[in-house]
């Protein structure tokens, strides 16, 4: 059943009243978007969205109360609206996992990237479905939005429909969007339409045309922030700036019994089940590798074997496919004319890549995206959202230390490892050999509740074998045992520093080496295991910021300055990762 203009207005009023009640109950929230955008959201859910098949992303996450109200009326199981912004209740911005909420949004622009990811995933799966995304002026000021939308245009994602709540105001006053947003959208390959944001008939017809478009669609909905309240067209209407009396008056004006009744028809519609992000890992026979090899090469070798054996994984790169070894011998590039591939050239769009990946993974695909470790900084907001949402996106970061060399300090990561390890719910693997690389990949792909980072070296280094009885799941394990049997000193190392630590330990009788593949997993072990592994004086060695290691180490040999340009091996030595220098430093602690 499709609702007519009169019915849609009644339903919009009912949704608006519910949202305003939630904000009043919390005495916190955003009123402006509720007053001006209820029609836009209502029409999508009432007349266009196929539940469980199509996707809806509220990138303007500050409109969460409106989304919860619409979802409640549409029959989704989200609980009491009066719990809005209260502990244990409905969160202040939409969070993935709430029934009907397809993406965690709030940091502006993230939802736009997620929506592009959903639309791309639908194309890859060959689904006859659409992704609807509601954006604010603020979303269209964030760079990640245009990184993502420009790729959507290049891929001609004609199943993507973006509705812009164009009220020309943001928190600080006049919205600082492009002077001509529509022209920019046309330049990016979008079919652009324009309607009034409260004209239900025009919005409904625009969506009908959009669903038949041969291009992605951008619908400008000309709106008035806070329409109908005393602060109409005033930036203060964005938040909770009305008195309780004014709020109650607006709720009364919008209460609509007929609208509530009409929503019951929507609530009876069936919901299709969502896809699961589960992947089968084929067994592969590992080839013999050189004694000196980089972990990015090892990762590429294993990934190639997985993909050749039919692993159902989509990989992609921010213009660094060959450098990161994320592209395999069986990679087929996805483009506007061919969506049956398994590799995405995201272009130089690190932030957009990460946000798009989140949408793809939330839609049921498994995706791994790659770039250099130093550029993880461009991706952090999306990585954080993935961790918060429990989305098992996989991030492959190569060029993991100052040994990058000639490109200099702009490309030499120092603090990036530490900052990634600080993100809750995120796996961070820094492998030192093929055994650890395989484990990192397998765990990243088996895990359906956590995103993972696989940190890889550019430089080749000596391979130290992991014994078959080592428990890699503990995060850290003894990779080299002291000659005397009972260690009095423990060197912790990860990645390319492991062979250096082993070479140093071999010069002493009572020093052992722990390979710390995953610091987060080690942190979760019981105290008995930690004490068993970290014996005597503990010294950490890692070519990165030293601060995180003091949780476990008595001393740390790390780097707390930026690097410099030069041959990678020479830079590595210059910054203290020299055999003799480290031995002299260690002797200070083990006398």
Legacy VTK file of the C-alpha trace (Angstrom):
# vtk DataFile Version 3.0
C-alpha trace
ASCII
DATASET POLYDATA
POINTS 591 float
0.000 0.000 0.000
1.263 3.469 -0.927
0.076 6.404 1.125
-1.173 9.627 -0.423
0.001 13.145 0.388
-2.592 13.744 3.110
-1.808 10.455 4.832
1.940 11.038 4.602
1.524 14.407 6.295
-0.485 12.850 9.102
2.148 10.152 9.547
4.921 12.767 9.521
3.180 14.719 12.252
2.866 11.586 14.399
6.562 10.809 13.935
7.476 14.390 14.805
5.410 14.313 17.998
7.091 11.089 19.144
10.562 12.486 18.493
9.815 15.738 20.323
8.494 13.738 23.293
11.746 11.762 23.428
13.826 14.957 23.428
11.620 16.547 26.105
11.926 13.443 28.275
15.712 13.607 28.014
15.872 17.414 28.209
18.581 16.909 25.628
18.747 16.399 21.893
18.256 18.191 18.593
14.915 19.785 17.843
15.608 21.582 14.559
15.983 18.493 12.380
12.884 16.915 13.907
10.778 19.904 12.925
12.075 20.240 9.369
12.879 16.683 8.244
10.057 14.460 9.547
8.402 14.417 6.134
11.575 13.263 4.367
12.131 10.314 6.681
8.480 9.346 6.918
8.053 9.124 3.139
11.094 6.858 2.812
9.857 4.381 5.424
6.178 4.586 4.516
6.290 4.437 0.714
9.731 3.324 -0.451
11.899 1.251 1.902
11.683 -2.537 1.505
12.506 -3.756 4.997
15.584 -5.937 5.216
16.291 -5.414 1.514
16.841 -1.669 1.171
19.040 0.347 3.527
18.509 3.665 5.262
21.389 5.653 6.755
20.831 8.780 8.828
24.209 10.410 8.314
22.838 13.457 10.141
22.967 11.368 13.305
21.902 14.262 15.530
18.404 13.487 14.210
18.400 10.202 16.124
15.203 10.979 18.057
13.351 11.332 14.762
14.803 8.050 13.502
13.829 6.222 16.697
10.311 7.642 16.508
9.899 6.507 12.883
11.350 3.074 13.641
9.059 2.667 16.630
6.007 3.561 14.566
7.168 1.301 11.721
7.211 -1.717 14.029
10.902 -2.096 14.791
11.780 -3.336 18.280
13.697 -0.457 19.800
12.185 -0.012 23.258
10.652 3.025 24.941
11.343 6.442 23.428
11.417 7.895 26.948
14.752 6.127 27.495
16.356 8.433 24.910
19.789 9.695 26.027
19.529 7.883 29.359
21.876 5.161 30.648
20.824 1.816 29.267
18.347 3.417 26.865
18.391 4.715 23.317
21.736 6.435 22.631
22.100 10.096 21.717
23.207 9.213 18.186
22.193 6.111 16.192
24.172 2.965 16.912
24.477 -0.122 14.751
22.761 -3.089 16.393
19.567 -1.264 17.337
16.742 -2.817 15.351
16.375 -0.834 12.127
19.593 1.179 12.555
21.894 0.202 9.680
24.902 2.295 10.699
26.442 4.062 13.681
26.437 7.752 12.796
26.926 11.092 14.483
30.440 12.112 13.497
29.304 13.953 10.398
30.113 12.450 7.034
30.575 8.895 8.313
27.068 7.880 7.321
27.599 9.146 3.785
30.567 6.803 3.411
28.571 3.957 4.970
25.729 4.563 2.519
28.116 4.391 -0.439
29.412 1.124 1.028
25.900 -0.290 1.309
25.094 0.692 -2.271
28.353 -0.805 -3.539
27.744 -4.033 -1.609
24.247 -4.270 -3.109
25.752 -3.947 -6.587
28.394 -6.583 -5.865
25.747 -9.000 -4.591
23.515 -8.253 -7.565
20.685 -7.210 -5.253
17.715 -5.296 -6.634
17.672 -2.809 -3.803
18.388 0.798 -2.871
20.266 2.692 -0.194
18.681 5.907 1.083
20.841 8.377 2.965
19.706 11.545 4.713
22.406 14.185 5.084
22.671 17.596 6.694
24.600 20.715 5.737
27.233 19.584 8.233
27.699 16.251 6.474
28.401 18.090 3.249
31.175 20.108 4.839
33.132 17.015 5.903
35.762 15.804 3.460
34.897 12.117 3.922
31.492 12.784 2.343
32.954 13.965 -0.922
35.674 11.313 -0.928
32.863 8.767 -0.774
30.352 10.482 -3.065
32.933 11.080 -5.791
33.704 7.357 -5.827
29.965 6.599 -5.942
29.783 8.800 -9.022
32.754 7.104 -10.691
31.211 3.697 -10.011
27.780 5.001 -11.102
25.972 3.582 -8.067
22.479 4.320 -9.346
20.976 2.483 -6.386
22.200 5.277 -4.062
19.720 8.045 -3.204
20.943 10.932 -1.038
18.479 13.424 0.449
19.940 16.730 1.616
18.190 18.521 4.482
19.148 21.924 3.109
18.253 24.435 5.821
21.412 26.513 5.291
22.234 26.640 9.001
24.647 24.827 11.282
25.587 25.309 14.928
27.730 28.395 14.360
25.288 30.088 12.004
25.222 30.110 8.206
26.305 26.704 6.869
29.710 26.886 5.199
28.878 24.438 2.425
29.966 24.841 -1.185
28.519 27.907 -2.868
26.727 25.558 -5.269
26.400 22.064 -3.819
24.160 20.886 -6.650
26.746 21.826 -9.263
29.391 19.852 -7.399
27.101 16.828 -7.193
26.395 17.005 -10.931
30.128 17.222 -11.577
30.568 14.017 -9.567
28.065 12.170 -11.747
24.848 12.502 -9.744
21.351 13.077 -11.062
20.327 16.152 -9.045
16.750 17.029 -8.114
15.328 19.830 -5.991
12.121 19.948 -3.917
10.734 21.736 -0.875
11.435 19.763 2.286
7.831 19.893 3.512
6.184 19.111 0.155
5.289 15.480 0.720
3.922 14.975 -2.775
7.069 16.395 -4.411
9.406 14.346 -2.204
7.439 11.167 -2.899
7.534 11.704 -6.654
11.239 12.623 -6.553
11.979 9.321 -4.824
9.957 7.454 -7.437
12.039 9.027 -10.200
15.227 8.420 -8.252
14.515 4.709 -8.006
14.413 4.544 -11.820
17.516 6.687 -12.378
20.510 5.492 -14.388
22.778 7.564 -12.094
23.173 7.967 -8.346
20.664 10.575 -7.156
21.021 13.662 -4.979
17.785 15.317 -3.857
18.028 18.829 -2.461
15.216 19.257 0.066
14.959 23.005 0.708
14.081 23.332 4.360
13.682 25.764 7.250
15.498 24.770 10.428
13.067 24.437 13.322
10.033 24.998 11.109
7.004 26.008 13.182
8.779 26.928 16.428
9.677 30.330 17.883
13.307 29.867 16.794
12.408 29.026 13.209
15.307 29.710 10.819
17.603 30.424 13.785
20.799 28.428 14.391
19.800 28.043 18.046
16.984 25.726 16.947
19.589 23.083 16.084
19.810 21.842 19.684
17.544 21.858 22.732
16.819 25.568 23.045
13.039 25.623 23.554
11.221 25.784 26.890
9.229 22.823 28.172
6.033 24.787 27.521
7.010 25.379 23.885
7.955 21.728 23.460
4.638 20.550 24.894
2.784 22.921 22.575
4.632 21.518 19.537
3.923 17.950 20.647
0.217 18.763 20.978
0.149 20.427 17.554
1.687 17.386 15.914
-0.135 14.612 17.754
-2.206 12.910 15.091
-4.351 9.879 15.915
-5.011 9.170 12.242
-1.290 9.298 11.551
-0.590 6.815 14.352
-3.228 4.461 12.929
-1.751 4.657 9.431
1.685 3.687 10.770
0.202 0.391 11.990
-0.071 -0.705 8.367
3.670 -0.130 7.926
4.426 -2.008 11.148
2.776 -5.162 9.758
5.152 -5.403 6.801
7.525 -8.400 6.828
11.269 -7.986 7.211
13.799 -9.928 5.122
16.714 -11.457 7.073
20.065 -9.669 6.903
23.220 -11.231 5.502
25.897 -12.594 7.824
29.557 -11.524 7.671
30.917 -15.086 7.833
33.774 -16.288 5.650
35.127 -19.759 4.927
38.906 -20.109 5.133
40.305 -22.682 2.704
43.307 -24.752 3.704
46.407 -23.728 1.810
49.886 -25.167 1.494
52.475 -22.544 2.335
55.523 -22.287 0.083
59.084 -22.055 1.330
60.060 -18.404 1.701
63.472 -16.650 1.718
65.336 -16.268 5.000
65.053 -12.485 4.634
61.684 -11.158 3.501
59.284 -8.360 4.414
56.011 -9.126 6.156
54.109 -7.244 3.430
55.469 -9.845 0.988
54.507 -12.687 3.319
51.028 -11.217 3.647
50.743 -10.973 -0.128
51.841 -14.580 -0.578
49.280 -15.910 1.897
46.491 -13.653 0.656
47.156 -14.769 -2.920
46.872 -18.410 -1.865
43.607 -17.717 -0.018
42.083 -15.879 -2.957
43.193 -18.505 -5.482
41.467 -21.126 -3.325
38.204 -19.183 -3.545
38.194 -17.143 -0.319
35.114 -14.904 -0.526
36.912 -11.668 0.328
36.799 -8.236 -1.287
40.110 -6.392 -1.126
40.956 -2.828 -2.021
43.540 -0.117 -1.728
43.853 3.635 -1.431
46.030 3.770 -4.556
48.757 1.558 -3.049
47.840 -1.930 -4.235
51.302 -3.081 -5.314
53.071 -1.437 -2.372
50.862 -3.141 0.198
50.551 -6.472 -1.679
46.773 -6.416 -1.220
46.128 -7.103 -4.905
46.493 -10.752 -5.876
46.988 -12.748 -9.063
43.235 -13.426 -9.176
42.061 -9.914 -8.345
39.352 -8.597 -10.665
38.798 -4.855 -10.506
35.279 -3.616 -9.775
34.197 -0.683 -11.924
31.038 1.048 -13.148
30.470 -1.603 -15.806
31.511 -4.688 -13.867
30.550 -5.388 -10.254
31.369 -9.103 -10.237
34.980 -8.487 -9.292
36.806 -8.759 -5.963
39.103 -5.709 -5.912
38.287 -2.025 -5.424
40.597 0.779 -6.453
39.424 3.347 -3.885
41.820 5.964 -5.228
43.592 8.319 -2.821
40.656 8.274 -0.402
41.850 6.697 2.865
39.035 8.086 5.013
36.417 7.382 2.371
37.778 3.849 1.946
37.392 3.072 5.642
33.861 4.515 5.860
32.781 2.693 2.679
34.268 -0.553 4.012
32.129 -0.229 7.139
28.981 -0.034 5.041
30.008 -3.002 2.927
30.788 -5.116 5.984
27.530 -4.101 7.685
25.771 -5.303 4.532
27.280 -8.765 4.875
30.509 -8.705 2.839
34.028 -9.225 4.172
36.401 -6.490 3.066
40.103 -5.736 3.556
41.471 -2.314 2.634
45.124 -1.309 2.518
47.387 1.721 2.738
50.543 2.808 4.584
50.470 2.790 8.393
51.149 6.529 8.637
47.935 7.195 6.687
45.857 5.316 9.242
45.538 8.767 10.801
43.238 9.707 7.912
41.087 6.661 8.716
40.826 6.801 12.505
37.230 8.105 12.765
35.964 5.227 10.624
38.155 2.653 12.369
36.772 3.871 15.695
33.201 3.531 14.419
33.945 0.000 13.180
35.282 -0.933 16.621
32.276 0.638 18.341
29.882 -1.151 15.985
31.617 -4.526 16.099
32.141 -4.532 12.315
34.882 -6.988 11.242
36.559 -4.737 8.694
40.213 -5.598 8.030
42.818 -2.856 7.612
46.170 -3.796 6.123
48.852 -1.231 6.984
52.302 -1.664 5.469
55.435 0.532 5.725
55.242 0.276 9.490
58.335 2.100 10.789
61.155 4.576 10.190
62.743 1.850 8.051
60.475 3.169 5.288
63.570 5.271 4.674
63.939 7.775 1.863
60.363 9.118 1.910
61.241 10.704 5.227
59.352 11.598 8.419
56.073 12.392 6.651
55.830 8.711 5.745
57.542 7.187 8.787
54.997 6.213 11.484
55.896 6.870 15.107
52.722 7.219 17.191
50.304 5.351 14.904
50.816 1.911 16.444
50.175 3.276 19.925
47.043 5.136 18.894
45.566 2.092 17.158
46.274 -0.085 20.195
44.359 2.408 22.343
41.098 1.911 20.422
38.807 -0.479 22.340
37.494 -3.568 20.559
40.152 -3.383 17.814
42.606 -6.204 17.053
46.086 -4.919 16.201
48.501 -7.538 14.862
52.155 -6.824 14.103
53.556 -10.133 12.830
57.230 -11.071 12.545
57.096 -14.187 10.346
54.844 -16.272 8.097
53.307 -18.176 11.013
52.227 -14.920 12.622
51.069 -13.432 9.303
48.869 -16.464 8.654
47.494 -16.320 12.186
46.767 -12.586 11.889
44.878 -13.065 8.617
42.969 -16.107 9.830
41.916 -14.480 13.087
40.936 -11.269 11.312
38.714 -13.194 8.909
37.250 -15.576 11.497
36.344 -12.758 13.864
32.824 -11.440 13.244
32.697 -8.976 16.144
35.917 -6.945 15.935
37.748 -5.033 13.217
41.418 -5.865 12.783
44.616 -4.112 11.742
47.470 -6.113 10.244
50.690 -4.087 10.522
53.391 -4.998 7.993
56.964 -4.014 7.162
58.334 -2.595 3.943
61.864 -3.744 4.696
63.055 -7.322 4.511
64.398 -8.900 7.695
65.567 -12.258 8.998
62.833 -14.757 9.785
62.724 -16.255 13.276
60.628 -19.415 13.444
57.673 -19.813 15.784
57.647 -23.209 17.499
54.613 -25.438 16.934
53.688 -25.419 20.628
53.452 -21.602 20.813
50.072 -20.204 21.780
49.604 -17.260 19.434
46.072 -16.665 20.711
47.565 -15.272 23.918
48.933 -12.324 21.972
52.494 -12.732 23.276
54.591 -15.885 23.583
58.228 -16.903 24.021
59.768 -17.138 20.571
63.346 -17.537 21.848
64.160 -19.278 25.137
67.101 -18.415 27.369
70.105 -20.748 27.073
70.212 -21.237 30.843
66.624 -22.478 30.978
65.412 -19.937 33.520
65.342 -16.425 32.092
66.323 -13.497 34.278
65.563 -10.908 31.588
62.818 -10.727 28.964
62.984 -8.741 25.765
59.586 -7.911 24.265
59.530 -7.174 20.548
57.122 -7.213 17.631
57.400 -7.368 13.861
60.782 -6.392 12.433
62.323 -5.913 15.878
61.935 -9.605 16.797
65.058 -10.832 14.931
67.052 -7.949 16.423
65.888 -8.926 19.924
66.736 -12.599 19.275
70.215 -11.725 18.024
70.822 -9.702 21.185
69.423 -12.409 23.482
71.644 -15.047 21.839
74.703 -13.230 23.236
73.535 -13.868 26.795
72.700 -17.031 28.741
69.670 -15.849 30.654
67.675 -13.613 28.278
64.513 -14.749 26.502
62.474 -13.015 23.782
58.707 -12.601 23.695
57.096 -11.889 20.348
54.146 -9.568 21.029
51.911 -10.233 18.035
48.805 -8.684 19.588
49.234 -6.500 22.671
45.477 -6.283 23.236
45.081 -10.068 23.395
48.042 -10.323 25.776
46.482 -7.692 28.009
43.401 -9.921 28.396
45.396 -12.905 29.716
45.379 -13.764 33.403
48.176 -12.609 35.683
49.598 -16.121 35.964
50.295 -16.270 32.225
51.709 -12.759 32.128
54.133 -13.511 34.963
55.143 -16.783 33.339
55.944 -15.047 30.060
57.469 -11.816 31.374
60.291 -13.042 33.588
62.827 -10.912 35.409
63.695 -7.482 34.124
61.438 -6.719 31.143
62.692 -4.524 28.290
60.539 -3.690 25.267
62.049 -2.982 21.855
59.895 -1.426 19.140
60.597 1.151 16.437
57.683 3.334 17.508
56.406 5.409 20.406
57.574 3.808 23.678
54.757 4.931 25.985
52.351 1.926 25.785
55.017 -0.577 26.747
55.538 0.775 30.254
52.401 -1.136 31.250
54.518 -4.302 31.127
58.143 -3.243 30.739
60.716 -1.861 33.147
62.469 -0.117 30.268
61.672 0.640 26.636
63.857 1.160 23.606
61.645 3.050 21.179
61.354 6.312 19.262
59.744 9.481 20.583
60.863 11.848 17.817
60.097 12.063 14.095
62.481 10.310 11.719
64.349 11.660 8.705
65.051 10.866 5.072
67.722 8.356 4.184
68.370 4.750 3.379
65.969 2.660 5.467
68.656 0.518 7.105
70.721 3.587 7.933
67.754 5.454 9.416
66.909 2.378 11.491
70.436 2.332 12.907
70.600 6.113 13.347
67.558 6.052 15.612
68.966 3.526 18.032
68.068 0.167 16.520
71.680 -0.828 16.364
72.876 -4.121 17.815
75.778 -2.713 19.842
73.863 0.333 21.101
70.969 -1.789 22.360
73.304 -4.282 24.057
74.989 -1.425 25.913
71.588 -0.037 26.885
70.354 -3.427 28.115
73.451 -3.937 30.250
72.405 -0.911 32.297
69.305 -2.809 33.433
70.553 -6.361 33.876
73.640 -5.842 35.994
LINES 1 592
591 0 1 2 3 4 5 6 7 8 9 10 11 12 13 14 15 16 17 18 19 20 21 22 23 24 25 26 27 28 29 30 31 32 33 34 35 36 37 38 39 40 41 42 43 44 45 46 47 48 49 50 51 52 53 54 55 56 57 58 59 60 61 62 63 64 65 66 67 68 69 70 71 72 73 74 75 76 77 78 79 80 81 82 83 84 85 86 87 88 89 90 91 92 93 94 95 96 97 98 99 100 101 102 103 104 105 106 107 108 109 110 111 112 113 114 115 116 117 118 119 120 121 122 123 124 125 126 127 128 129 130 131 132 133 134 135 136 137 138 139 140 141 142 143 144 145 146 147 148 149 150 151 152 153 154 155 156 157 158 159 160 161 162 163 164 165 166 167 168 169 170 171 172 173 174 175 176 177 178 179 180 181 182 183 184 185 186 187 188 189 190 191 192 193 194 195 196 197 198 199 200 201 202 203 204 205 206 207 208 209 210 211 212 213 214 215 216 217 218 219 220 221 222 223 224 225 226 227 228 229 230 231 232 233 234 235 236 237 238 239 240 241 242 243 244 245 246 247 248 249 250 251 252 253 254 255 256 257 258 259 260 261 262 263 264 265 266 267 268 269 270 271 272 273 274 275 276 277 278 279 280 281 282 283 284 285 286 287 288 289 290 291 292 293 294 295 296 297 298 299 300 301 302 303 304 305 306 307 308 309 310 311 312 313 314 315 316 317 318 319 320 321 322 323 324 325 326 327 328 329 330 331 332 333 334 335 336 337 338 339 340 341 342 343 344 345 346 347 348 349 350 351 352 353 354 355 356 357 358 359 360 361 362 363 364 365 366 367 368 369 370 371 372 373 374 375 376 377 378 379 380 381 382 383 384 385 386 387 388 389 390 391 392 393 394 395 396 397 398 399 400 401 402 403 404 405 406 407 408 409 410 411 412 413 414 415 416 417 418 419 420 421 422 423 424 425 426 427 428 429 430 431 432 433 434 435 436 437 438 439 440 441 442 443 444 445 446 447 448 449 450 451 452 453 454 455 456 457 458 459 460 461 462 463 464 465 466 467 468 469 470 471 472 473 474 475 476 477 478 479 480 481 482 483 484 485 486 487 488 489 490 491 492 493 494 495 496 497 498 499 500 501 502 503 504 505 506 507 508 509 510 511 512 513 514 515 516 517 518 519 520 521 522 523 524 525 526 527 528 529 530 531 532 533 534 535 536 537 538 539 540 541 542 543 544 545 546 547 548 549 550 551 552 553 554 555 556 557 558 559 560 561 562 563 564 565 566 567 568 569 570 571 572 573 574 575 576 577 578 579 580 581 582 583 584 585 586 587 588 589 590
